[in-house]
Amino acid sequence: MAFRLARELGIVDVDGMMNSIPERLFREWNKYLEMEPPAWQVNELMLAQLAGIYVGAHSKKRHKLSEFMLISGGAKSHKKLTDPESQQKFAKAMTAALGGTIRKKGEPSAL
């Protein structure tokens, strides 16, 4: 948590920071930082919202925000897309949501 605090405060010398602040103040900062989601979750949510806006503008179907979350899979699921089957399923869903079609290998493009 000390490195996260140092990053938040723009401090490079983590050891120096730890030596310069009282333990009580460090604990308070820890509590504050624990209330905030990690940066990767904030980034994922923002990207999912952008994807949802884009797809919503190009599709008549309504989509849930969780459909666009790659890592956390939304609030109910924490499944990661680590196995090829899940990745392929997600790619097919995104392609369909964007109005595309999946071509078979060797099949000519519609363009």
Chimera marker file (.cmm) of the C-alpha trace (Angstrom):
<marker_set name="trace">
<marker id="1" x="0.000" y="0.000" z="0.000" r="1" g="1" b="0" radius="0.5"/>
<marker id="2" x="2.980" y="2.300" z="0.554" r="1" g="1" b="0" radius="0.5"/>
<marker id="3" x="3.836" y="2.284" z="-3.148" r="1" g="1" b="0" radius="0.5"/>
<marker id="4" x="0.259" y="3.109" z="-4.090" r="1" g="1" b="0" radius="0.5"/>
<marker id="5" x="0.232" y="5.989" z="-1.619" r="1" g="1" b="0" radius="0.5"/>
<marker id="6" x="3.564" y="7.267" z="-2.940" r="1" g="1" b="0" radius="0.5"/>
<marker id="7" x="2.191" y="7.167" z="-6.477" r="1" g="1" b="0" radius="0.5"/>
<marker id="8" x="-0.943" y="9.045" z="-5.398" r="1" g="1" b="0" radius="0.5"/>
<marker id="9" x="1.176" y="11.731" z="-3.731" r="1" g="1" b="0" radius="0.5"/>
<marker id="10" x="3.745" y="11.890" z="-6.536" r="1" g="1" b="0" radius="0.5"/>
<marker id="11" x="6.592" y="10.713" z="-4.278" r="1" g="1" b="0" radius="0.5"/>
<marker id="12" x="9.443" y="8.677" z="-5.747" r="1" g="1" b="0" radius="0.5"/>
<marker id="13" x="11.277" y="7.815" z="-2.516" r="1" g="1" b="0" radius="0.5"/>
<marker id="14" x="8.888" y="5.381" z="-0.792" r="1" g="1" b="0" radius="0.5"/>
<marker id="15" x="11.278" y="4.679" z="2.094" r="1" g="1" b="0" radius="0.5"/>
<marker id="16" x="11.744" y="8.400" z="2.665" r="1" g="1" b="0" radius="0.5"/>
<marker id="17" x="7.986" y="8.905" z="2.670" r="1" g="1" b="0" radius="0.5"/>
<marker id="18" x="7.496" y="6.105" z="5.208" r="1" g="1" b="0" radius="0.5"/>
<marker id="19" x="10.150" y="7.619" z="7.479" r="1" g="1" b="0" radius="0.5"/>
<marker id="20" x="8.632" y="11.094" z="7.256" r="1" g="1" b="0" radius="0.5"/>
<marker id="21" x="4.971" y="10.425" z="8.080" r="1" g="1" b="0" radius="0.5"/>
<marker id="22" x="3.529" y="9.179" z="11.388" r="1" g="1" b="0" radius="0.5"/>
<marker id="23" x="2.089" y="5.669" z="11.463" r="1" g="1" b="0" radius="0.5"/>
<marker id="24" x="-1.357" y="7.052" z="12.320" r="1" g="1" b="0" radius="0.5"/>
<marker id="25" x="-1.389" y="9.184" z="9.180" r="1" g="1" b="0" radius="0.5"/>
<marker id="26" x="-0.246" y="6.217" z="7.066" r="1" g="1" b="0" radius="0.5"/>
<marker id="27" x="-3.120" y="4.103" z="8.462" r="1" g="1" b="0" radius="0.5"/>
<marker id="28" x="-5.580" y="6.876" z="7.598" r="1" g="1" b="0" radius="0.5"/>
<marker id="29" x="-4.276" y="7.000" z="4.047" r="1" g="1" b="0" radius="0.5"/>
<marker id="30" x="-4.565" y="3.219" z="3.817" r="1" g="1" b="0" radius="0.5"/>
<marker id="31" x="-8.223" y="3.376" z="4.833" r="1" g="1" b="0" radius="0.5"/>
<marker id="32" x="-8.833" y="6.063" z="2.238" r="1" g="1" b="0" radius="0.5"/>
<marker id="33" x="-7.095" y="4.095" z="-0.516" r="1" g="1" b="0" radius="0.5"/>
<marker id="34" x="-9.008" y="0.924" z="0.407" r="1" g="1" b="0" radius="0.5"/>
<marker id="35" x="-12.265" y="2.764" z="-0.317" r="1" g="1" b="0" radius="0.5"/>
<marker id="36" x="-11.199" y="3.535" z="-3.876" r="1" g="1" b="0" radius="0.5"/>
<marker id="37" x="-11.237" y="0.829" z="-6.560" r="1" g="1" b="0" radius="0.5"/>
<marker id="38" x="-7.910" y="-0.079" z="-8.152" r="1" g="1" b="0" radius="0.5"/>
<marker id="39" x="-7.009" y="1.873" z="-11.280" r="1" g="1" b="0" radius="0.5"/>
<marker id="40" x="-7.503" y="-1.164" z="-13.548" r="1" g="1" b="0" radius="0.5"/>
<marker id="41" x="-11.145" y="-1.437" z="-12.433" r="1" g="1" b="0" radius="0.5"/>
<marker id="42" x="-11.768" y="2.248" z="-13.101" r="1" g="1" b="0" radius="0.5"/>
<marker id="43" x="-10.144" y="1.927" z="-16.548" r="1" g="1" b="0" radius="0.5"/>
<marker id="44" x="-12.147" y="-1.194" z="-17.359" r="1" g="1" b="0" radius="0.5"/>
<marker id="45" x="-15.402" y="0.502" z="-16.380" r="1" g="1" b="0" radius="0.5"/>
<marker id="46" x="-14.651" y="3.575" z="-18.498" r="1" g="1" b="0" radius="0.5"/>
<marker id="47" x="-13.721" y="1.437" z="-21.512" r="1" g="1" b="0" radius="0.5"/>
<marker id="48" x="-16.861" y="-0.676" z="-21.070" r="1" g="1" b="0" radius="0.5"/>
<marker id="49" x="-18.966" y="2.488" z="-20.947" r="1" g="1" b="0" radius="0.5"/>
<marker id="50" x="-17.348" y="3.759" z="-24.155" r="1" g="1" b="0" radius="0.5"/>
<marker id="51" x="-17.901" y="0.398" z="-25.860" r="1" g="1" b="0" radius="0.5"/>
<marker id="52" x="-21.521" y="0.430" z="-24.682" r="1" g="1" b="0" radius="0.5"/>
<marker id="53" x="-22.061" y="3.929" z="-26.080" r="1" g="1" b="0" radius="0.5"/>
<marker id="54" x="-20.530" y="2.942" z="-29.421" r="1" g="1" b="0" radius="0.5"/>
<marker id="55" x="-22.490" y="-0.285" z="-29.725" r="1" g="1" b="0" radius="0.5"/>
<marker id="56" x="-25.683" y="1.430" z="-28.568" r="1" g="1" b="0" radius="0.5"/>
<marker id="57" x="-25.330" y="3.964" z="-31.354" r="1" g="1" b="0" radius="0.5"/>
<marker id="58" x="-24.883" y="1.218" z="-33.967" r="1" g="1" b="0" radius="0.5"/>
<marker id="59" x="-27.306" y="-1.422" z="-32.717" r="1" g="1" b="0" radius="0.5"/>
<marker id="60" x="-31.002" y="-1.610" z="-31.939" r="1" g="1" b="0" radius="0.5"/>
<marker id="61" x="-30.464" y="-4.284" z="-29.294" r="1" g="1" b="0" radius="0.5"/>
<marker id="62" x="-29.966" y="-3.151" z="-25.691" r="1" g="1" b="0" radius="0.5"/>
<marker id="63" x="-26.815" y="-4.394" z="-24.009" r="1" g="1" b="0" radius="0.5"/>
<marker id="64" x="-25.738" y="-4.640" z="-20.396" r="1" g="1" b="0" radius="0.5"/>
<marker id="65" x="-22.574" y="-2.891" z="-19.325" r="1" g="1" b="0" radius="0.5"/>
<marker id="66" x="-21.219" y="-6.202" z="-18.020" r="1" g="1" b="0" radius="0.5"/>
<marker id="67" x="-21.147" y="-7.531" z="-21.605" r="1" g="1" b="0" radius="0.5"/>
<marker id="68" x="-18.254" y="-5.178" z="-22.338" r="1" g="1" b="0" radius="0.5"/>
<marker id="69" x="-16.199" y="-5.821" z="-19.198" r="1" g="1" b="0" radius="0.5"/>
<marker id="70" x="-13.234" y="-8.012" z="-20.062" r="1" g="1" b="0" radius="0.5"/>
<marker id="71" x="-11.659" y="-8.625" z="-16.669" r="1" g="1" b="0" radius="0.5"/>
<marker id="72" x="-14.224" y="-8.459" z="-13.912" r="1" g="1" b="0" radius="0.5"/>
<marker id="73" x="-17.267" y="-9.439" z="-15.966" r="1" g="1" b="0" radius="0.5"/>
<marker id="74" x="-19.456" y="-6.992" z="-14.087" r="1" g="1" b="0" radius="0.5"/>
<marker id="75" x="-20.572" y="-6.876" z="-10.486" r="1" g="1" b="0" radius="0.5"/>
<marker id="76" x="-21.966" y="-10.422" z="-10.329" r="1" g="1" b="0" radius="0.5"/>
<marker id="77" x="-19.132" y="-12.335" z="-11.952" r="1" g="1" b="0" radius="0.5"/>
<marker id="78" x="-15.388" y="-12.175" z="-11.565" r="1" g="1" b="0" radius="0.5"/>
<marker id="79" x="-14.623" y="-14.674" z="-14.323" r="1" g="1" b="0" radius="0.5"/>
<marker id="80" x="-11.641" y="-13.714" z="-16.405" r="1" g="1" b="0" radius="0.5"/>
<marker id="81" x="-11.450" y="-14.399" z="-20.121" r="1" g="1" b="0" radius="0.5"/>
<marker id="82" x="-8.398" y="-16.601" z="-19.808" r="1" g="1" b="0" radius="0.5"/>
<marker id="83" x="-9.498" y="-19.733" z="-21.642" r="1" g="1" b="0" radius="0.5"/>
<marker id="84" x="-9.769" y="-19.731" z="-25.464" r="1" g="1" b="0" radius="0.5"/>
<marker id="85" x="-13.443" y="-20.768" z="-25.383" r="1" g="1" b="0" radius="0.5"/>
<marker id="86" x="-14.447" y="-17.724" z="-23.281" r="1" g="1" b="0" radius="0.5"/>
<marker id="87" x="-12.352" y="-15.421" z="-25.455" r="1" g="1" b="0" radius="0.5"/>
<marker id="88" x="-13.950" y="-16.784" z="-28.629" r="1" g="1" b="0" radius="0.5"/>
<marker id="89" x="-17.443" y="-16.452" z="-27.158" r="1" g="1" b="0" radius="0.5"/>
<marker id="90" x="-16.740" y="-12.845" z="-26.173" r="1" g="1" b="0" radius="0.5"/>
<marker id="91" x="-15.319" y="-12.038" z="-29.633" r="1" g="1" b="0" radius="0.5"/>
<marker id="92" x="-18.420" y="-13.508" z="-31.309" r="1" g="1" b="0" radius="0.5"/>
<marker id="93" x="-20.739" y="-11.529" z="-29.013" r="1" g="1" b="0" radius="0.5"/>
<marker id="94" x="-18.873" y="-8.268" z="-29.691" r="1" g="1" b="0" radius="0.5"/>
<marker id="95" x="-18.870" y="-8.945" z="-33.447" r="1" g="1" b="0" radius="0.5"/>
<marker id="96" x="-22.625" y="-9.583" z="-33.413" r="1" g="1" b="0" radius="0.5"/>
<marker id="97" x="-23.258" y="-6.539" z="-31.214" r="1" g="1" b="0" radius="0.5"/>
<marker id="98" x="-21.393" y="-4.371" z="-33.704" r="1" g="1" b="0" radius="0.5"/>
<marker id="99" x="-23.439" y="-5.803" z="-36.588" r="1" g="1" b="0" radius="0.5"/>
<marker id="100" x="-20.700" y="-7.980" z="-38.019" r="1" g="1" b="0" radius="0.5"/>
<marker id="101" x="-20.604" y="-11.619" z="-39.011" r="1" g="1" b="0" radius="0.5"/>
<marker id="102" x="-18.046" y="-14.330" z="-38.373" r="1" g="1" b="0" radius="0.5"/>
<marker id="103" x="-16.550" y="-15.735" z="-41.575" r="1" g="1" b="0" radius="0.5"/>
<marker id="104" x="-15.254" y="-19.252" z="-41.850" r="1" g="1" b="0" radius="0.5"/>
<marker id="105" x="-11.599" y="-19.705" z="-42.698" r="1" g="1" b="0" radius="0.5"/>
<marker id="106" x="-11.035" y="-19.146" z="-46.411" r="1" g="1" b="0" radius="0.5"/>
<marker id="107" x="-14.462" y="-17.560" z="-46.933" r="1" g="1" b="0" radius="0.5"/>
<marker id="108" x="-14.247" y="-14.326" z="-48.958" r="1" g="1" b="0" radius="0.5"/>
<marker id="109" x="-14.940" y="-11.009" z="-47.353" r="1" g="1" b="0" radius="0.5"/>
<marker id="110" x="-18.251" y="-9.244" z="-47.987" r="1" g="1" b="0" radius="0.5"/>
<marker id="111" x="-16.350" y="-6.069" z="-48.899" r="1" g="1" b="0" radius="0.5"/>
<link id1="1" id2="2" r="1" g="1" b="0" radius="0.2"/>
<link id1="2" id2="3" r="1" g="1" b="0" radius="0.2"/>
<link id1="3" id2="4" r="1" g="1" b="0" radius="0.2"/>
<link id1="4" id2="5" r="1" g="1" b="0" radius="0.2"/>
<link id1="5" id2="6" r="1" g="1" b="0" radius="0.2"/>
<link id1="6" id2="7" r="1" g="1" b="0" radius="0.2"/>
<link id1="7" id2="8" r="1" g="1" b="0" radius="0.2"/>
<link id1="8" id2="9" r="1" g="1" b="0" radius="0.2"/>
<link id1="9" id2="10" r="1" g="1" b="0" radius="0.2"/>
<link id1="10" id2="11" r="1" g="1" b="0" radius="0.2"/>
<link id1="11" id2="12" r="1" g="1" b="0" radius="0.2"/>
<link id1="12" id2="13" r="1" g="1" b="0" radius="0.2"/>
<link id1="13" id2="14" r="1" g="1" b="0" radius="0.2"/>
<link id1="14" id2="15" r="1" g="1" b="0" radius="0.2"/>
<link id1="15" id2="16" r="1" g="1" b="0" radius="0.2"/>
<link id1="16" id2="17" r="1" g="1" b="0" radius="0.2"/>
<link id1="17" id2="18" r="1" g="1" b="0" radius="0.2"/>
<link id1="18" id2="19" r="1" g="1" b="0" radius="0.2"/>
<link id1="19" id2="20" r="1" g="1" b="0" radius="0.2"/>
<link id1="20" id2="21" r="1" g="1" b="0" radius="0.2"/>
<link id1="21" id2="22" r="1" g="1" b="0" radius="0.2"/>
<link id1="22" id2="23" r="1" g="1" b="0" radius="0.2"/>
<link id1="23" id2="24" r="1" g="1" b="0" radius="0.2"/>
<link id1="24" id2="25" r="1" g="1" b="0" radius="0.2"/>
<link id1="25" id2="26" r="1" g="1" b="0" radius="0.2"/>
<link id1="26" id2="27" r="1" g="1" b="0" radius="0.2"/>
<link id1="27" id2="28" r="1" g="1" b="0" radius="0.2"/>
<link id1="28" id2="29" r="1" g="1" b="0" radius="0.2"/>
<link id1="29" id2="30" r="1" g="1" b="0" radius="0.2"/>
<link id1="30" id2="31" r="1" g="1" b="0" radius="0.2"/>
<link id1="31" id2="32" r="1" g="1" b="0" radius="0.2"/>
<link id1="32" id2="33" r="1" g="1" b="0" radius="0.2"/>
<link id1="33" id2="34" r="1" g="1" b="0" radius="0.2"/>
<link id1="34" id2="35" r="1" g="1" b="0" radius="0.2"/>
<link id1="35" id2="36" r="1" g="1" b="0" radius="0.2"/>
<link id1="36" id2="37" r="1" g="1" b="0" radius="0.2"/>
<link id1="37" id2="38" r="1" g="1" b="0" radius="0.2"/>
<link id1="38" id2="39" r="1" g="1" b="0" radius="0.2"/>
<link id1="39" id2="40" r="1" g="1" b="0" radius="0.2"/>
<link id1="40" id2="41" r="1" g="1" b="0" radius="0.2"/>
<link id1="41" id2="42" r="1" g="1" b="0" radius="0.2"/>
<link id1="42" id2="43" r="1" g="1" b="0" radius="0.2"/>
<link id1="43" id2="44" r="1" g="1" b="0" radius="0.2"/>
<link id1="44" id2="45" r="1" g="1" b="0" radius="0.2"/>
<link id1="45" id2="46" r="1" g="1" b="0" radius="0.2"/>
<link id1="46" id2="47" r="1" g="1" b="0" radius="0.2"/>
<link id1="47" id2="48" r="1" g="1" b="0" radius="0.2"/>
<link id1="48" id2="49" r="1" g="1" b="0" radius="0.2"/>
<link id1="49" id2="50" r="1" g="1" b="0" radius="0.2"/>
<link id1="50" id2="51" r="1" g="1" b="0" radius="0.2"/>
<link id1="51" id2="52" r="1" g="1" b="0" radius="0.2"/>
<link id1="52" id2="53" r="1" g="1" b="0" radius="0.2"/>
<link id1="53" id2="54" r="1" g="1" b="0" radius="0.2"/>
<link id1="54" id2="55" r="1" g="1" b="0" radius="0.2"/>
<link id1="55" id2="56" r="1" g="1" b="0" radius="0.2"/>
<link id1="56" id2="57" r="1" g="1" b="0" radius="0.2"/>
<link id1="57" id2="58" r="1" g="1" b="0" radius="0.2"/>
<link id1="58" id2="59" r="1" g="1" b="0" radius="0.2"/>
<link id1="59" id2="60" r="1" g="1" b="0" radius="0.2"/>
<link id1="60" id2="61" r="1" g="1" b="0" radius="0.2"/>
<link id1="61" id2="62" r="1" g="1" b="0" radius="0.2"/>
<link id1="62" id2="63" r="1" g="1" b="0" radius="0.2"/>
<link id1="63" id2="64" r="1" g="1" b="0" radius="0.2"/>
<link id1="64" id2="65" r="1" g="1" b="0" radius="0.2"/>
<link id1="65" id2="66" r="1" g="1" b="0" radius="0.2"/>
<link id1="66" id2="67" r="1" g="1" b="0" radius="0.2"/>
<link id1="67" id2="68" r="1" g="1" b="0" radius="0.2"/>
<link id1="68" id2="69" r="1" g="1" b="0" radius="0.2"/>
<link id1="69" id2="70" r="1" g="1" b="0" radius="0.2"/>
<link id1="70" id2="71" r="1" g="1" b="0" radius="0.2"/>
<link id1="71" id2="72" r="1" g="1" b="0" radius="0.2"/>
<link id1="72" id2="73" r="1" g="1" b="0" radius="0.2"/>
<link id1="73" id2="74" r="1" g="1" b="0" radius="0.2"/>
<link id1="74" id2="75" r="1" g="1" b="0" radius="0.2"/>
<link id1="75" id2="76" r="1" g="1" b="0" radius="0.2"/>
<link id1="76" id2="77" r="1" g="1" b="0" radius="0.2"/>
<link id1="77" id2="78" r="1" g="1" b="0" radius="0.2"/>
<link id1="78" id2="79" r="1" g="1" b="0" radius="0.2"/>
<link id1="79" id2="80" r="1" g="1" b="0" radius="0.2"/>
<link id1="80" id2="81" r="1" g="1" b="0" radius="0.2"/>
<link id1="81" id2="82" r="1" g="1" b="0" radius="0.2"/>
<link id1="82" id2="83" r="1" g="1" b="0" radius="0.2"/>
<link id1="83" id2="84" r="1" g="1" b="0" radius="0.2"/>
<link id1="84" id2="85" r="1" g="1" b="0" radius="0.2"/>
<link id1="85" id2="86" r="1" g="1" b="0" radius="0.2"/>
<link id1="86" id2="87" r="1" g="1" b="0" radius="0.2"/>
<link id1="87" id2="88" r="1" g="1" b="0" radius="0.2"/>
<link id1="88" id2="89" r="1" g="1" b="0" radius="0.2"/>
<link id1="89" id2="90" r="1" g="1" b="0" radius="0.2"/>
<link id1="90" id2="91" r="1" g="1" b="0" radius="0.2"/>
<link id1="91" id2="92" r="1" g="1" b="0" radius="0.2"/>
<link id1="92" id2="93" r="1" g="1" b="0" radius="0.2"/>
<link id1="93" id2="94" r="1" g="1" b="0" radius="0.2"/>
<link id1="94" id2="95" r="1" g="1" b="0" radius="0.2"/>
<link id1="95" id2="96" r="1" g="1" b="0" radius="0.2"/>
<link id1="96" id2="97" r="1" g="1" b="0" radius="0.2"/>
<link id1="97" id2="98" r="1" g="1" b="0" radius="0.2"/>
<link id1="98" id2="99" r="1" g="1" b="0" radius="0.2"/>
<link id1="99" id2="100" r="1" g="1" b="0" radius="0.2"/>
<link id1="100" id2="101" r="1" g="1" b="0" radius="0.2"/>
<link id1="101" id2="102" r="1" g="1" b="0" radius="0.2"/>
<link id1="102" id2="103" r="1" g="1" b="0" radius="0.2"/>
<link id1="103" id2="104" r="1" g="1" b="0" radius="0.2"/>
<link id1="104" id2="105" r="1" g="1" b="0" radius="0.2"/>
<link id1="105" id2="106" r="1" g="1" b="0" radius="0.2"/>
<link id1="106" id2="107" r="1" g="1" b="0" radius="0.2"/>
<link id1="107" id2="108" r="1" g="1" b="0" radius="0.2"/>
<link id1="108" id2="109" r="1" g="1" b="0" radius="0.2"/>
<link id1="109" id2="110" r="1" g="1" b="0" radius="0.2"/>
<link id1="110" id2="111" r="1" g="1" b="0" radius="0.2"/>
</marker_set>
